[in-house]
Amino acid sequence: MSDSSTMAPAGPELERLRWEIAALTGRMRSVELERDSWRARCDRLAEQRDREREKSQRLRTSGSYRLGRALVSFARDPWHTSPQLVRGLARRLRPQGEGVPVVPEQVSRTPAAKRRPACLYVAIGLDHDALRDFLVTVNQRLLVTPDHRPVVLTDDPAFSLLRKLGVLLEYLPDRATWEKHRPDRAWDDLLAERLAQLSRDHALDRTVVVDRLRPPVLADLLQLR
């Protein structure tokens, strides 16, 4: 006779083991999904870090940064500021063409090219992936009819990762974040002021509010005139 202790489980015990295995498999899958999500987020943050580092490096090597550094140094301690900085500051602050007479005929009379009208797309509430898809759709719209300059207002904190798509992005903190840090000032007032500022800065021709539950597809944008 075989030993009963080595017999395979049967009946209720076998069913219980199956449920435990299924639950363990589900938990493992959940952990894997969470891991993949964190990896994707880390990749986005690493890309954003590299971009900001590159921007910082370009800024430090720019003439504007050197001019600002010279101004700060001279204002803090004019007697011990490097002579090279002072001479560079003087050259930058000297009006262009000083000492050289300007002949009226030398002034360019070529009229500036007429700029296309600007359209503001208020894309508040779109997550990162939905915002990326919308920007791709806007670019497709411009390939068909390049009749305006798009400006997109977003509350996605990772919006800088999407600048490579070539659409001008403006940022507004989302309502929850703003009310957490500035409960003394209404988010609606902030939005109104931001819209007014963007209207002034970009001379907006029209404003389109993007439905976050149903972002427009190419056919929808083609109907905008």
Disulfide bonds with the S-S distance in Angstrom:
none
